[in-house]
């Protein structure tokens, strides 16, 4: 464990904890490593989503009701 790591207490659903312990044993990675990787992946996905939102912020929007009426008018639904 690196001296740069921070200790935290988290509470896991017992089934998730069991799954993590089993995965840890099968992959020879610690539960901490598995959790860190999962959190890192989730944050990376959030960052990607934010970039997409920024890139699309100037696109025109359409209200749901208008969209559905258009689908009906075009014979799609």
mmCIF file of the N, C-alpha and C atoms, coordinates in Angstrom:
data_MODEL
# 
_entry.id   MODEL 
# 
loop_
_atom_site.group_PDB 
_atom_site.id 
_atom_site.type_symbol 
_atom_site.label_atom_id 
_atom_site.label_alt_id 
_atom_site.label_comp_id 
_atom_site.label_asym_id 
_atom_site.label_entity_id 
_atom_site.label_seq_id 
_atom_site.pdbx_PDB_ins_code 
_atom_site.Cartn_x 
_atom_site.Cartn_y 
_atom_site.Cartn_z 
_atom_site.occupancy 
_atom_site.B_iso_or_equiv 
_atom_site.pdbx_formal_charge 
_atom_site.auth_seq_id 
_atom_site.auth_comp_id 
_atom_site.auth_asym_id 
_atom_site.auth_atom_id 
_atom_site.pdbx_PDB_model_num 
ATOM 1   N N  . UNK A 1 1  ? 0.846   -1.180  0.000   1.00 0.00 ? 1  UNK A N  1 
ATOM 2   C CA . UNK A 1 1  ? 0.000   0.000   0.000   1.00 0.00 ? 1  UNK A CA 1 
ATOM 3   C C  . UNK A 1 1  ? 0.890   1.241   0.000   1.00 0.00 ? 1  UNK A C  1 
ATOM 4   N N  . UNK A 1 2  ? 0.560   2.177   -0.876  1.00 0.00 ? 2  UNK A N  1 
ATOM 5   C CA . UNK A 1 2  ? 1.323   3.406   -0.996  1.00 0.00 ? 2  UNK A CA 1 
ATOM 6   C C  . UNK A 1 2  ? 1.069   4.323   0.193   1.00 0.00 ? 2  UNK A C  1 
ATOM 7   N N  . UNK A 1 3  ? 2.058   5.115   0.543   1.00 0.00 ? 3  UNK A N  1 
ATOM 8   C CA . UNK A 1 3  ? 1.863   6.090   1.620   1.00 0.00 ? 3  UNK A CA 1 
ATOM 9   C C  . UNK A 1 3  ? 0.979   7.239   1.144   1.00 0.00 ? 3  UNK A C  1 
ATOM 10  N N  . UNK A 1 4  ? 0.708   7.301   -0.162  1.00 0.00 ? 4  UNK A N  1 
ATOM 11  C CA . UNK A 1 4  ? -0.146  8.350   -0.702  1.00 0.00 ? 4  UNK A CA 1 
ATOM 12  C C  . UNK A 1 4  ? -1.631  7.976   -0.681  1.00 0.00 ? 4  UNK A C  1 
ATOM 13  N N  . UNK A 1 5  ? -1.948  6.783   -0.253  1.00 0.00 ? 5  UNK A N  1 
ATOM 14  C CA . UNK A 1 5  ? -3.349  6.370   -0.224  1.00 0.00 ? 5  UNK A CA 1 
ATOM 15  C C  . UNK A 1 5  ? -4.041  6.911   1.020   1.00 0.00 ? 5  UNK A C  1 
ATOM 16  N N  . UNK A 1 6  ? -5.360  7.020   0.936   1.00 0.00 ? 6  UNK A N  1 
ATOM 17  C CA . UNK A 1 6  ? -6.179  7.469   2.058   1.00 0.00 ? 6  UNK A CA 1 
ATOM 18  C C  . UNK A 1 6  ? -7.060  6.316   2.497   1.00 0.00 ? 6  UNK A C  1 
ATOM 19  N N  . UNK A 1 7  ? -7.237  6.202   3.767   1.00 0.00 ? 7  UNK A N  1 
ATOM 20  C CA . UNK A 1 7  ? -8.088  5.169   4.329   1.00 0.00 ? 7  UNK A CA 1 
ATOM 21  C C  . UNK A 1 7  ? -9.510  5.711   4.435   1.00 0.00 ? 7  UNK A C  1 
ATOM 22  N N  . UNK A 1 8  ? -10.497 4.870   4.076   1.00 0.00 ? 8  UNK A N  1 
ATOM 23  C CA . UNK A 1 8  ? -11.899 5.268   4.158   1.00 0.00 ? 8  UNK A CA 1 
ATOM 24  C C  . UNK A 1 8  ? -12.717 4.073   4.627   1.00 0.00 ? 8  UNK A C  1 
ATOM 25  N N  . UNK A 1 9  ? -13.764 4.360   5.323   1.00 0.00 ? 9  UNK A N  1 
ATOM 26  C CA . UNK A 1 9  ? -14.689 3.315   5.738   1.00 0.00 ? 9  UNK A CA 1 
ATOM 27  C C  . UNK A 1 9  ? -15.890 3.374   4.806   1.00 0.00 ? 9  UNK A C  1 
ATOM 28  N N  . UNK A 1 10 ? -16.203 2.242   4.191   1.00 0.00 ? 10 UNK A N  1 
ATOM 29  C CA . UNK A 1 10 ? -17.385 2.159   3.350   1.00 0.00 ? 10 UNK A CA 1 
ATOM 30  C C  . UNK A 1 10 ? -18.225 0.979   3.821   1.00 0.00 ? 10 UNK A C  1 
ATOM 31  N N  . UNK A 1 11 ? -19.494 1.047   3.561   1.00 0.00 ? 11 UNK A N  1 
ATOM 32  C CA . UNK A 1 11 ? -20.400 -0.026  3.947   1.00 0.00 ? 11 UNK A CA 1 
ATOM 33  C C  . UNK A 1 11 ? -20.957 -0.648  2.675   1.00 0.00 ? 11 UNK A C  1 
ATOM 34  N N  . UNK A 1 12 ? -20.716 -1.937  2.510   1.00 0.00 ? 12 UNK A N  1 
ATOM 35  C CA . UNK A 1 12 ? -21.137 -2.646  1.312   1.00 0.00 ? 12 UNK A CA 1 
ATOM 36  C C  . UNK A 1 12 ? -22.280 -3.594  1.619   1.00 0.00 ? 12 UNK A C  1 
ATOM 37  N N  . UNK A 1 13 ? -23.123 -3.780  0.645   1.00 0.00 ? 13 UNK A N  1 
ATOM 38  C CA . UNK A 1 13 ? -24.139 -4.816  0.712   1.00 0.00 ? 13 UNK A CA 1 
ATOM 39  C C  . UNK A 1 13 ? -23.389 -6.145  0.879   1.00 0.00 ? 13 UNK A C  1 
ATOM 40  N N  . UNK A 1 14 ? -23.828 -7.022  1.764   1.00 0.00 ? 14 UNK A N  1 
ATOM 41  C CA . UNK A 1 14 ? -23.111 -8.283  1.995   1.00 0.00 ? 14 UNK A CA 1 
ATOM 42  C C  . UNK A 1 14 ? -22.862 -9.102  0.727   1.00 0.00 ? 14 UNK A C  1 
ATOM 43  N N  . UNK A 1 15 ? -23.812 -9.101  -0.187  1.00 0.00 ? 15 UNK A N  1 
ATOM 44  C CA . UNK A 1 15 ? -23.635 -9.854  -1.440  1.00 0.00 ? 15 UNK A CA 1 
ATOM 45  C C  . UNK A 1 15 ? -22.528 -9.227  -2.283  1.00 0.00 ? 15 UNK A C  1 
ATOM 46  N N  . UNK A 1 16 ? -22.488 -7.891  -2.347  1.00 0.00 ? 16 UNK A N  1 
ATOM 47  C CA . UNK A 1 16 ? -21.429 -7.220  -3.097  1.00 0.00 ? 16 UNK A CA 1 
ATOM 48  C C  . UNK A 1 16 ? -20.063 -7.485  -2.461  1.00 0.00 ? 16 UNK A C  1 
ATOM 49  N N  . UNK A 1 17 ? -20.022 -7.487  -1.141  1.00 0.00 ? 17 UNK A N  1 
ATOM 50  C CA . UNK A 1 17 ? -18.766 -7.748  -0.446  1.00 0.00 ? 17 UNK A CA 1 
ATOM 51  C C  . UNK A 1 17 ? -18.274 -9.157  -0.760  1.00 0.00 ? 17 UNK A C  1 
ATOM 52  N N  . UNK A 1 18 ? -19.189 -10.106 -0.748  1.00 0.00 ? 18 UNK A N  1 
ATOM 53  C CA . UNK A 1 18 ? -18.819 -11.493 -1.072  1.00 0.00 ? 18 UNK A CA 1 
ATOM 54  C C  . UNK A 1 18 ? -18.303 -11.580 -2.511  1.00 0.00 ? 18 UNK A C  1 
ATOM 55  N N  . UNK A 1 19 ? -18.994 -10.915 -3.414  1.00 0.00 ? 19 UNK A N  1 
ATOM 56  C CA . UNK A 1 19 ? -18.557 -10.923 -4.815  1.00 0.00 ? 19 UNK A CA 1 
ATOM 57  C C  . UNK A 1 19 ? -17.167 -10.323 -4.957  1.00 0.00 ? 19 UNK A C  1 
ATOM 58  N N  . UNK A 1 20 ? -16.914 -9.228  -4.253  1.00 0.00 ? 20 UNK A N  1 
ATOM 59  C CA . UNK A 1 20 ? -15.584 -8.600  -4.298  1.00 0.00 ? 20 UNK A CA 1 
ATOM 60  C C  . UNK A 1 20 ? -14.508 -9.526  -3.736  1.00 0.00 ? 20 UNK A C  1 
ATOM 61  N N  . UNK A 1 21 ? -14.813 -10.193 -2.627  1.00 0.00 ? 21 UNK A N  1 
ATOM 62  C CA . UNK A 1 21 ? -13.833 -11.114 -2.040  1.00 0.00 ? 21 UNK A CA 1 
ATOM 63  C C  . UNK A 1 21 ? -13.526 -12.268 -2.985  1.00 0.00 ? 21 UNK A C  1 
ATOM 64  N N  . UNK A 1 22 ? -14.567 -12.793 -3.637  1.00 0.00 ? 22 UNK A N  1 
ATOM 65  C CA . UNK A 1 22 ? -14.358 -13.890 -4.592  1.00 0.00 ? 22 UNK A CA 1 
ATOM 66  C C  . UNK A 1 22 ? -13.551 -13.422 -5.800  1.00 0.00 ? 22 UNK A C  1 
ATOM 67  N N  . UNK A 1 23 ? -13.887 -12.246 -6.318  1.00 0.00 ? 23 UNK A N  1 
ATOM 68  C CA . UNK A 1 23 ? -13.140 -11.701 -7.448  1.00 0.00 ? 23 UNK A CA 1 
ATOM 69  C C  . UNK A 1 23 ? -11.701 -11.415 -7.054  1.00 0.00 ? 23 UNK A C  1 
ATOM 70  N N  . UNK A 1 24 ? -11.507 -10.929 -5.852  1.00 0.00 ? 24 UNK A N  1 
ATOM 71  C CA . UNK A 1 24 ? -10.171 -10.658 -5.342  1.00 0.00 ? 24 UNK A CA 1 
ATOM 72  C C  . UNK A 1 24 ? -9.337  -11.935 -5.316  1.00 0.00 ? 24 UNK A C  1 
ATOM 73  N N  . UNK A 1 25 ? -9.937  -13.011 -4.825  1.00 0.00 ? 25 UNK A N  1 
ATOM 74  C CA . UNK A 1 25 ? -9.210  -14.288 -4.752  1.00 0.00 ? 25 UNK A CA 1 
ATOM 75  C C  . UNK A 1 25 ? -8.902  -14.826 -6.142  1.00 0.00 ? 25 UNK A C  1 
ATOM 76  N N  . UNK A 1 26 ? -9.855  -14.683 -7.064  1.00 0.00 ? 26 UNK A N  1 
ATOM 77  C CA . UNK A 1 26 ? -9.657  -15.213 -8.414  1.00 0.00 ? 26 UNK A CA 1 
ATOM 78  C C  . UNK A 1 26 ? -8.645  -14.415 -9.220  1.00 0.00 ? 26 UNK A C  1 
ATOM 79  N N  . UNK A 1 27 ? -8.553  -13.124 -8.975  1.00 0.00 ? 27 UNK A N  1 
ATOM 80  C CA . UNK A 1 27 ? -7.694  -12.266 -9.789  1.00 0.00 ? 27 UNK A CA 1 
ATOM 81  C C  . UNK A 1 27 ? -6.390  -11.886 -9.097  1.00 0.00 ? 27 UNK A C  1 
ATOM 82  N N  . UNK A 1 28 ? -6.231  -12.314 -7.868  1.00 0.00 ? 28 UNK A N  1 
ATOM 83  C CA . UNK A 1 28 ? -5.041  -11.956 -7.073  1.00 0.00 ? 28 UNK A CA 1 
ATOM 84  C C  . UNK A 1 28 ? -4.871  -10.439 -6.954  1.00 0.00 ? 28 UNK A C  1 
ATOM 85  N N  . UNK A 1 29 ? -6.002  -9.737  -6.896  1.00 0.00 ? 29 UNK A N  1 
ATOM 86  C CA . UNK A 1 29 ? -5.986  -8.291  -6.660  1.00 0.00 ? 29 UNK A CA 1 
ATOM 87  C C  . UNK A 1 29 ? -6.725  -8.038  -5.358  1.00 0.00 ? 29 UNK A C  1 
ATOM 88  N N  . UNK A 1 30 ? -6.339  -7.019  -4.645  1.00 0.00 ? 30 UNK A N  1 
ATOM 89  C CA . UNK A 1 30 ? -6.985  -6.720  -3.370  1.00 0.00 ? 30 UNK A CA 1 
ATOM 90  C C  . UNK A 1 30 ? -8.371  -6.132  -3.605  1.00 0.00 ? 30 UNK A C  1 
ATOM 91  N N  . UNK A 1 31 ? -9.211  -6.233  -2.582  1.00 0.00 ? 31 UNK A N  1 
ATOM 92  C CA . UNK A 1 31 ? -10.530 -5.621  -2.641  1.00 0.00 ? 31 UNK A CA 1 
ATOM 93  C C  . UNK A 1 31 ? -10.370 -4.112  -2.842  1.00 0.00 ? 31 UNK A C  1 
ATOM 94  N N  . UNK A 1 32 ? -9.406  -3.519  -2.188  1.00 0.00 ? 32 UNK A N  1 
ATOM 95  C CA . UNK A 1 32 ? -9.154  -2.082  -2.351  1.00 0.00 ? 32 UNK A CA 1 
ATOM 96  C C  . UNK A 1 32 ? -8.836  -1.743  -3.803  1.00 0.00 ? 32 UNK A C  1 
ATOM 97  N N  . UNK A 1 33 ? -8.019  -2.553  -4.434  1.00 0.00 ? 33 UNK A N  1 
ATOM 98  C CA . UNK A 1 33 ? -7.666  -2.312  -5.836  1.00 0.00 ? 33 UNK A CA 1 
ATOM 99  C C  . UNK A 1 33 ? -8.913  -2.423  -6.725  1.00 0.00 ? 33 UNK A C  1 
ATOM 100 N N  . UNK A 1 34 ? -9.730  -3.418  -6.468  1.00 0.00 ? 34 UNK A N  1 
ATOM 101 C CA . UNK A 1 34 ? -10.956 -3.587  -7.258  1.00 0.00 ? 34 UNK A CA 1 
ATOM 102 C C  . UNK A 1 34 ? -11.882 -2.389  -7.090  1.00 0.00 ? 34 UNK A C  1 
ATOM 103 N N  . UNK A 1 35 ? -12.039 -1.926  -5.857  1.00 0.00 ? 35 UNK A N  1 
ATOM 104 C CA . UNK A 1 35 ? -12.911 -0.773  -5.601  1.00 0.00 ? 35 UNK A CA 1 
ATOM 105 C C  . UNK A 1 35 ? -12.328 0.489   -6.219  1.00 0.00 ? 35 UNK A C  1 
ATOM 106 N N  . UNK A 1 36 ? -11.018 0.698   -6.060  1.00 0.00 ? 36 UNK A N  1 
ATOM 107 C CA . UNK A 1 36 ? -10.378 1.869   -6.673  1.00 0.00 ? 36 UNK A CA 1 
ATOM 108 C C  . UNK A 1 36 ? -10.573 1.874   -8.183  1.00 0.00 ? 36 UNK A C  1 
ATOM 109 N N  . UNK A 1 37 ? -10.417 0.719   -8.820  1.00 0.00 ? 37 UNK A N  1 
ATOM 110 C CA . UNK A 1 37 ? -10.589 0.633   -10.272 1.00 0.00 ? 37 UNK A CA 1 
ATOM 111 C C  . UNK A 1 37 ? -12.029 0.919   -10.670 1.00 0.00 ? 37 UNK A C  1 
ATOM 112 N N  . UNK A 1 38 ? -12.980 0.399   -9.899  1.00 0.00 ? 38 UNK A N  1 
ATOM 113 C CA . UNK A 1 38 ? -14.389 0.631   -10.203 1.00 0.00 ? 38 UNK A CA 1 
ATOM 114 C C  . UNK A 1 38 ? -14.740 2.117   -10.071 1.00 0.00 ? 38 UNK A C  1 
ATOM 115 N N  . UNK A 1 39 ? -14.246 2.752   -9.016  1.00 0.00 ? 39 UNK A N  1 
ATOM 116 C CA . UNK A 1 39 ? -14.508 4.186   -8.814  1.00 0.00 ? 39 UNK A CA 1 
ATOM 117 C C  . UNK A 1 39 ? -13.838 4.992   -9.916  1.00 0.00 ? 39 UNK A C  1 
ATOM 118 N N  . UNK A 1 40 ? -12.616 4.643   -10.256 1.00 0.00 ? 40 UNK A N  1 
ATOM 119 C CA . UNK A 1 40 ? -11.884 5.329   -11.331 1.00 0.00 ? 40 UNK A CA 1 
ATOM 120 C C  . UNK A 1 40 ? -12.655 5.223   -12.649 1.00 0.00 ? 40 UNK A C  1 
ATOM 121 N N  . UNK A 1 41 ? -13.146 4.013   -12.971 1.00 0.00 ? 41 UNK A N  1 
ATOM 122 C CA . UNK A 1 41 ? -13.917 3.812   -14.202 1.00 0.00 ? 41 UNK A CA 1 
ATOM 123 C C  . UNK A 1 41 ? -15.191 4.645   -14.204 1.00 0.00 ? 41 UNK A C  1 
ATOM 124 N N  . UNK A 1 42 ? -15.874 4.683   -13.067 1.00 0.00 ? 42 UNK A N  1 
ATOM 125 C CA . UNK A 1 42 ? -17.120 5.446   -12.962 1.00 0.00 ? 42 UNK A CA 1 
ATOM 126 C C  . UNK A 1 42 ? -16.851 6.942   -13.150 1.00 0.00 ? 42 UNK A C  1 
ATOM 127 N N  . UNK A 1 43 ? -15.788 7.448   -12.533 1.00 0.00 ? 43 UNK A N  1 
ATOM 128 C CA . UNK A 1 43 ? -15.447 8.867   -12.677 1.00 0.00 ? 43 UNK A CA 1 
ATOM 129 C C  . UNK A 1 43 ? -15.020 9.191   -14.111 1.00 0.00 ? 43 UNK A C  1 
ATOM 130 N N  . UNK A 1 44 ? -14.314 8.280   -14.765 1.00 0.00 ? 44 UNK A N  1 
ATOM 131 C CA . UNK A 1 44 ? -13.919 8.481   -16.158 1.00 0.00 ? 44 UNK A CA 1 
ATOM 132 C C  . UNK A 1 44 ? -15.146 8.543   -17.060 1.00 0.00 ? 44 UNK A C  1 
ATOM 133 N N  . UNK A 1 45 ? -16.130 7.693   -16.773 1.00 0.00 ? 45 UNK A N  1 
ATOM 134 C CA . UNK A 1 45 ? -17.372 7.722   -17.553 1.00 0.00 ? 45 UNK A CA 1 
ATOM 135 C C  . UNK A 1 45 ? -18.104 9.041   -17.340 1.00 0.00 ? 45 UNK A C  1 
ATOM 136 N N  . UNK A 1 46 ? -18.143 9.508   -16.100 1.00 0.00 ? 46 UNK A N  1 
ATOM 137 C CA . UNK A 1 46 ? -18.768 10.807  -15.811 1.00 0.00 ? 46 UNK A CA 1 
ATOM 138 C C  . UNK A 1 46 ? -18.058 11.931  -16.555 1.00 0.00 ? 46 UNK A C  1 
ATOM 139 N N  . UNK A 1 47 ? -16.734 11.904  -16.561 1.00 0.00 ? 47 UNK A N  1 
ATOM 140 C CA . UNK A 1 47 ? -15.959 12.928  -17.262 1.00 0.00 ? 47 UNK A CA 1 
ATOM 141 C C  . UNK A 1 47 ? -16.267 12.902  -18.756 1.00 0.00 ? 47 UNK A C  1 
ATOM 142 N N  . UNK A 1 48 ? -16.368 11.716  -19.309 1.00 0.00 ? 48 UNK A N  1 
ATOM 143 C CA . UNK A 1 48 ? -16.707 11.568  -20.722 1.00 0.00 ? 48 UNK A CA 1 
ATOM 144 C C  . UNK A 1 48 ? -18.098 12.124  -21.006 1.00 0.00 ? 48 UNK A C  1 
ATOM 145 N N  . UNK A 1 49 ? -19.057 11.808  -20.131 1.00 0.00 ? 49 UNK A N  1 
ATOM 146 C CA . UNK A 1 49 ? -20.414 12.333  -20.295 1.00 0.00 ? 49 UNK A CA 1 
ATOM 147 C C  . UNK A 1 49 ? -20.430 13.855  -20.245 1.00 0.00 ? 49 UNK A C  1 
ATOM 148 N N  . UNK A 1 50 ? -19.670 14.436  -19.328 1.00 0.00 ? 50 UNK A N  1 
ATOM 149 C CA . UNK A 1 50 ? -19.626 15.897  -19.218 1.00 0.00 ? 50 UNK A CA 1 
ATOM 150 C C  . UNK A 1 50 ? -19.053 16.533  -20.479 1.00 0.00 ? 50 UNK A C  1 
ATOM 151 N N  . UNK A 1 51 ? -18.024 15.913  -21.061 1.00 0.00 ? 51 UNK A N  1 
ATOM 152 C CA . UNK A 1 51 ? -17.465 16.416  -22.318 1.00 0.00 ? 51 UNK A CA 1 
ATOM 153 C C  . UNK A 1 51 ? -18.496 16.356  -23.437 1.00 0.00 ? 51 UNK A C  1 
ATOM 154 N N  . UNK A 1 52 ? -19.260 15.274  -23.466 1.00 0.00 ? 52 UNK A N  1 
ATOM 155 C CA . UNK A 1 52 ? -20.307 15.133  -24.480 1.00 0.00 ? 52 UNK A CA 1 
ATOM 156 C C  . UNK A 1 52 ? -21.375 16.198  -24.288 1.00 0.00 ? 52 UNK A C  1 
ATOM 157 N N  . UNK A 1 53 ? -21.787 16.424  -23.040 1.00 0.00 ? 53 UNK A N  1 
ATOM 158 C CA . UNK A 1 53 ? -22.779 17.466  -22.776 1.00 0.00 ? 53 UNK A CA 1 
ATOM 159 C C  . UNK A 1 53 ? -22.262 18.828  -23.226 1.00 0.00 ? 53 UNK A C  1 
ATOM 160 N N  . UNK A 1 54 ? -20.999 19.118  -22.917 1.00 0.00 ? 54 UNK A N  1 
ATOM 161 C CA . UNK A 1 54 ? -20.408 20.395  -23.327 1.00 0.00 ? 54 UNK A CA 1 
ATOM 162 C C  . UNK A 1 54 ? -20.403 20.531  -24.849 1.00 0.00 ? 54 UNK A C  1 
ATOM 163 N N  . UNK A 1 55 ? -20.043 19.453  -25.539 1.00 0.00 ? 55 UNK A N  1 
ATOM 164 C CA . UNK A 1 55 ? -19.963 19.492  -26.995 1.00 0.00 ? 55 UNK A CA 1 
ATOM 165 C C  . UNK A 1 55 ? -21.336 19.684  -27.634 1.00 0.00 ? 55 UNK A C  1 
ATOM 166 N N  . UNK A 1 56 ? -22.391 19.231  -26.958 1.00 0.00 ? 56 UNK A N  1 
ATOM 167 C CA . UNK A 1 56 ? -23.732 19.282  -27.540 1.00 0.00 ? 56 UNK A CA 1 
ATOM 168 C C  . UNK A 1 56 ? -24.596 20.410  -26.984 1.00 0.00 ? 56 UNK A C  1 
ATOM 169 N N  . UNK A 1 57 ? -24.022 21.281  -26.151 1.00 0.00 ? 57 UNK A N  1 
ATOM 170 C CA . UNK A 1 57 ? -24.837 22.283  -25.472 1.00 0.00 ? 57 UNK A CA 1 
ATOM 171 C C  . UNK A 1 57 ? -25.504 23.283  -26.420 1.00 0.00 ? 57 UNK A C  1 
ATOM 172 N N  . UNK A 1 58 ? -24.960 23.457  -27.618 1.00 0.00 ? 58 UNK A N  1 
ATOM 173 C CA . UNK A 1 58 ? -25.541 24.437  -28.544 1.00 0.00 ? 58 UNK A CA 1 
ATOM 174 C C  . UNK A 1 58 ? -26.444 23.784  -29.591 1.00 0.00 ? 58 UNK A C  1 
ATOM 175 N N  . UNK A 1 59 ? -26.675 22.476  -29.469 1.00 0.00 ? 59 UNK A N  1 
ATOM 176 C CA . UNK A 1 59 ? -27.591 21.810  -30.393 1.00 0.00 ? 59 UNK A CA 1 
ATOM 177 C C  . UNK A 1 59 ? -29.015 22.242  -30.083 1.00 0.00 ? 59 UNK A C  1 
ATOM 178 N N  . UNK A 1 60 ? -29.830 22.324  -31.136 1.00 0.00 ? 60 UNK A N  1 
ATOM 179 C CA . UNK A 1 60 ? -31.227 22.684  -30.868 1.00 0.00 ? 60 UNK A CA 1 
ATOM 180 C C  . UNK A 1 60 ? -31.923 21.579  -30.079 1.00 0.00 ? 60 UNK A C  1 
ATOM 181 N N  . UNK A 1 61 ? -32.881 21.970  -29.266 1.00 0.00 ? 61 UNK A N  1 
ATOM 182 C CA . UNK A 1 61 ? -33.641 21.000  -28.487 1.00 0.00 ? 61 UNK A CA 1 
ATOM 183 C C  . UNK A 1 61 ? -35.062 20.924  -29.032 1.00 0.00 ? 61 UNK A C  1 
ATOM 184 N N  . UNK A 1 62 ? -35.718 19.822  -28.730 1.00 0.00 ? 62 UNK A N  1 
ATOM 185 C CA . UNK A 1 62 ? -37.099 19.640  -29.126 1.00 0.00 ? 62 UNK A CA 1 
ATOM 186 C C  . UNK A 1 62 ? -37.842 19.060  -27.934 1.00 0.00 ? 62 UNK A C  1 
ATOM 187 N N  . UNK A 1 63 ? -39.035 19.554  -27.716 1.00 0.00 ? 63 UNK A N  1 
ATOM 188 C CA . UNK A 1 63 ? -39.827 19.043  -26.607 1.00 0.00 ? 63 UNK A CA 1 
ATOM 189 C C  . UNK A 1 63 ? -40.334 17.651  -26.936 1.00 0.00 ? 63 UNK A C  1 
ATOM 190 N N  . UNK A 1 64 ? -40.473 16.827  -25.917 1.00 0.00 ? 64 UNK A N  1 
ATOM 191 C CA . UNK A 1 64 ? -40.905 15.445  -26.098 1.00 0.00 ? 64 UNK A CA 1 
ATOM 192 C C  . UNK A 1 64 ? -42.240 15.371  -26.826 1.00 0.00 ? 64 UNK A C  1 
ATOM 193 N N  . UNK A 1 65 ? -43.187 16.192  -26.409 1.00 0.00 ? 65 UNK A N  1 
ATOM 194 C CA . UNK A 1 65 ? -44.528 16.170  -27.013 1.00 0.00 ? 65 UNK A CA 1 
ATOM 195 C C  . UNK A 1 65 ? -44.452 16.482  -28.512 1.00 0.00 ? 65 UNK A C  1 
ATOM 196 N N  . UNK A 1 66 ? -43.658 17.464  -28.876 1.00 0.00 ? 66 UNK A N  1 
ATOM 197 C CA . UNK A 1 66 ? -43.485 17.824  -30.279 1.00 0.00 ? 66 UNK A CA 1 
ATOM 198 C C  . UNK A 1 66 ? -42.847 16.679  -31.055 1.00 0.00 ? 66 UNK A C  1 
ATOM 199 N N  . UNK A 1 67 ? -41.868 16.041  -30.451 1.00 0.00 ? 67 UNK A N  1 
ATOM 200 C CA . UNK A 1 67 ? -41.179 14.918  -31.090 1.00 0.00 ? 67 UNK A CA 1 
ATOM 201 C C  . UNK A 1 67 ? -42.138 13.765  -31.360 1.00 0.00 ? 67 UNK A C  1 
ATOM 202 N N  . UNK A 1 68 ? -42.936 13.412  -30.351 1.00 0.00 ? 68 UNK A N  1 
ATOM 203 C CA . UNK A 1 68 ? -43.888 12.304  -30.493 1.00 0.00 ? 68 UNK A CA 1 
ATOM 204 C C  . UNK A 1 68 ? -44.940 12.640  -31.547 1.00 0.00 ? 68 UNK A C  1 
ATOM 205 N N  . UNK A 1 69 ? -45.432 13.884  -31.551 1.00 0.00 ? 69 UNK A N  1 
ATOM 206 C CA . UNK A 1 69 ? -46.401 14.293  -32.568 1.00 0.00 ? 69 UNK A CA 1 
ATOM 207 C C  . UNK A 1 69 ? -45.800 14.170  -33.965 1.00 0.00 ? 69 UNK A C  1 
ATOM 208 N N  . UNK A 1 70 ? -44.520 14.512  -34.107 1.00 0.00 ? 70 UNK A N  1 
ATOM 209 C CA . UNK A 1 70 ? -43.835 14.359  -35.387 1.00 0.00 ? 70 UNK A CA 1 
ATOM 210 C C  . UNK A 1 70 ? -43.739 12.904  -35.812 1.00 0.00 ? 70 UNK A C  1 
ATOM 211 N N  . UNK A 1 71 ? -43.454 12.016  -34.848 1.00 0.00 ? 71 UNK A N  1 
ATOM 212 C CA . UNK A 1 71 ? -43.404 10.592  -35.160 1.00 0.00 ? 71 UNK A CA 1 
ATOM 213 C C  . UNK A 1 71 ? -44.761 10.092  -35.642 1.00 0.00 ? 71 UNK A C  1 
ATOM 214 N N  . UNK A 1 72 ? -45.815 10.557  -35.006 1.00 0.00 ? 72 UNK A N  1 
ATOM 215 C CA . UNK A 1 72 ? -47.176 10.158  -35.375 1.00 0.00 ? 72 UNK A CA 1 
ATOM 216 C C  . UNK A 1 72 ? -47.501 10.717  -36.783 1.00 0.00 ? 72 UNK A C  1 
ATOM 217 N N  . UNK A 1 73 ? -47.188 11.963  -37.008 1.00 0.00 ? 73 UNK A N  1 
ATOM 218 C CA . UNK A 1 73 ? -47.459 12.616  -38.286 1.00 0.00 ? 73 UNK A CA 1 
ATOM 219 C C  . UNK A 1 73 ? -46.720 11.928  -39.435 1.00 0.00 ? 73 UNK A C  1 
ATOM 220 N N  . UNK A 1 74 ? -45.473 11.482  -39.165 1.00 0.00 ? 74 UNK A N  1 
ATOM 221 C CA . UNK A 1 74 ? -44.664 10.827  -40.197 1.00 0.00 ? 74 UNK A CA 1 
ATOM 222 C C  . UNK A 1 74 ? -45.017 9.364   -40.391 1.00 0.00 ? 74 UNK A C  1 
ATOM 223 N N  . UNK A 1 75 ? -45.926 8.841   -39.552 1.00 0.00 ? 75 UNK A N  1 
ATOM 224 C CA . UNK A 1 75 ? -46.308 7.435   -39.656 1.00 0.00 ? 75 UNK A CA 1 
ATOM 225 C C  . UNK A 1 75 ? -45.344 6.481   -39.001 1.00 0.00 ? 75 UNK A C  1 
ATOM 226 N N  . UNK A 1 76 ? -44.390 6.991   -38.239 1.00 0.00 ? 76 UNK A N  1 
ATOM 227 C CA . UNK A 1 76 ? -43.427 6.120   -37.535 1.00 0.00 ? 76 UNK A CA 1 
ATOM 228 C C  . UNK A 1 76 ? -44.112 5.353   -36.423 1.00 0.00 ? 76 UNK A C  1 
ATOM 229 N N  . UNK A 1 77 ? -45.056 6.023   -35.781 1.00 0.00 ? 77 UNK A N  1 
ATOM 230 C CA . UNK A 1 77 ? -45.827 5.338   -34.714 1.00 0.00 ? 77 UNK A CA 1 
ATOM 231 C C  . UNK A 1 77 ? -47.313 5.502   -34.982 1.00 0.00 ? 77 UNK A C  1 
# 
